[in-house]
């Protein structure tokens, strides 16, 4: 993560043609809330909030507490321990979560056309933030992450997606 995020931010700054992408400023780790999990603090120290195009994001350190919503997560997913999951962002309007017990990354995923809070499944997608970022966000699994709810071919077209184009410009995925 310490190499990946700065490299992608560098390409973003140099190219300046990815309007839906955004990297927050780097922050000294000591300034970030101490109650956040270590890996979340590491990420936010590199970029305090990231917009992975229009389909996914990681909240800023100021925004994370506003999105906890453990009660709603428990009702929507049926999980017995919703307070163990920290909402760190969104993927297609569905919560992107870190399990505070082991650092694994999850998403509350509903059926195509559905709304996560009306019923969803809690899916483990990575063992930690490092693998989530390298495989799902900045790697070949990005389409799986953001296209799982695509309803038609137009929704599946990544050619207009600024994050996908940034990954291509950075050599992370084939052009």
C-alpha positions in Angstrom: 0.0 0.0 0.0 2.9 2.4 0.8 4.1 2.1 -2.8 0.8 1.6 -4.6 -1.2 4.7 -3.4 1.6 7.3 -4.0 2.3 5.8 -7.5 -1.4 6.0 -8.5 -1.7 9.5 -7.0 1.4 10.6 -9.0 -0.1 9.3 -12.3 -3.4 11.1 -11.4 -1.6 14.4 -10.8 0.6 14.1 -14.0 -2.3 13.2 -16.3 -5.0 15.5 -14.8 -7.7 13.9 -17.1 -9.5 11.7 -14.6 -12.1 14.1 -13.1 -14.0 11.4 -11.1 -10.8 10.3 -9.3 -9.6 12.0 -6.2 -6.9 11.5 -3.7 -7.1 13.3 -0.3 -4.0 14.9 1.2 -1.4 12.7 3.0 -1.8 13.0 6.8 0.7 12.3 9.6 -0.5 9.0 11.1 -0.3 10.6 14.6 -3.1 13.1 13.5 -5.5 10.3 12.6 -8.0 8.9 15.1 -6.3 6.4 17.3 -9.4 4.2 17.5 -9.2 3.4 13.8 -7.6 0.0 12.9 -3.9 0.2 12.1 -4.3 -0.6 8.4 -7.0 2.0 8.0 -4.7 4.5 9.6 -1.9 3.5 7.2 -4.1 4.0 4.2 -5.5 7.4 5.4 -2.0 8.6 6.2 -1.2 8.1 2.5 -4.4 9.6 1.2 -7.1 10.9 3.6 -10.0 9.7 1.4 -9.9 8.3 -2.1 -12.5 8.3 -4.9 -12.0 5.3 -7.2 -14.0 7.0 -9.9 -17.7 7.2 -9.5 -18.3 3.6 -8.4 -16.2 3.2 -5.2 -14.5 5.3 -2.5 -12.8 5.3 0.9 -14.1 7.9 3.3 -11.8 10.5 4.8 -10.8 10.1 8.4 -13.4 12.8 9.3 -16.1 10.9 7.4 -15.6 7.4 8.7 -17.4 7.9 12.0 -20.4 9.4 10.2 -21.0 6.1 8.3 -20.8 3.5 11.0 -24.5 2.4 11.0 -24.0 -0.9 12.8 -27.7 -1.3 13.6 -28.7 -1.0 10.0 -25.9 -3.4 9.0 -27.2 -5.9 11.5 -30.8 -5.7 10.2 -29.8 -5.7 6.5 -27.3 -8.7 6.7 -28.5 -10.6 9.8 -24.9 -10.6 11.1 -24.8 -11.1 14.9 -21.9 -8.7 15.5 -22.4 -5.6 13.4 -20.4 -3.4 15.7 -17.2 -5.3 14.7 -17.4 -3.9 11.2 -16.2 -0.4 10.4 -17.7 1.3 7.3 -14.6 2.8 5.5 -16.2 3.5 2.1 -18.7 2.5 -0.5 -18.8 0.3 -3.6 -21.8 1.1 -5.8 -23.6 2.7 -2.8 -23.0 -0.5 -0.7 -20.9 -0.3 2.5 -17.2 -1.2 2.2 -16.3 -2.6 5.6 -13.2 -3.6 7.6 -13.6 -6.3 10.3 -12.0 -4.6 13.3 -11.1 -8.0 14.8 -8.9 -9.3 12.0 -8.6 -6.5 9.4 -10.4 -8.4 6.6 -12.4 -6.4 4.0 -16.1 -7.0 3.4 -18.9 -5.6 1.3 -22.6 -5.7 2.1 -23.9 -6.8 -1.3 -27.5 -6.9 -2.4 -29.0 -8.4 -5.5 -28.8 -6.4 -8.8 -31.4 -3.7 -8.6 -31.7 -4.0 -4.8 -30.7 -1.7 -2.0 -28.2 -3.0 0.5 -30.2 -1.8 3.5 -33.3 -3.7 2.4 -31.4 -7.0 2.6 -27.9 -8.0 1.7 -25.2 -10.6 2.1 -22.0 -9.8 3.9 -19.2 -10.9 1.6 -15.6 -11.3 2.6 -13.5 -10.0 -0.4 -10.0 -9.7 1.0 -7.9 -10.8 4.0 -6.7 -7.2 4.5 -6.5 -3.7 3.1 -3.2 -4.5 1.3 -4.6 -7.3 -0.7 -7.9 -5.5 -1.3 -6.1 -2.5 -2.7 -3.6 -4.4 -4.9 -6.1 -7.0 -6.2 -9.5 -5.4 -6.2 -9.0 -1.6 -6.4 -5.8 -1.4 -8.4 -5.7 -4.7 -10.2 -7.5 -7.2 -12.3 -10.4 -7.7 -10.0 -11.6 -4.1 -10.1 -14.4 -5.0 -12.7 -15.7 -7.7 -10.3 -15.8 -5.2 -7.5 -17.8 -2.5 -9.3 -19.7 -4.5 -12.0 -21.3 -7.2 -9.9 -24.6 -5.2 -9.9 -24.5 -4.1 -13.5 -27.8 -4.6 -15.2 -26.9 -4.3 -18.8 -23.9 -4.0 -21.2 -23.8 -0.2 -20.9 -23.4 -0.6 -17.1 -20.5 -3.0 -17.8 -18.6 -0.7 -20.0 -15.5 0.5 -18.2 -14.1 2.6 -21.1 -15.6 5.7 -19.6 -14.6 4.9 -16.0 -11.9 7.3 -14.9 -10.4 4.9 -12.3 -10.1 2.1 -14.8 -8.4 4.6 -17.2 -6.1 5.6 -14.5 -5.2 2.0 -13.8 -4.5 1.6 -17.5 -2.3 4.7 -17.6 -0.4 3.4 -14.6 0.2 0.0 -16.3 -1.8 -1.8 -13.6 -4.3 -3.4 -16.0 -4.2 -3.9 -19.8 -5.1 -0.9 -22.0 
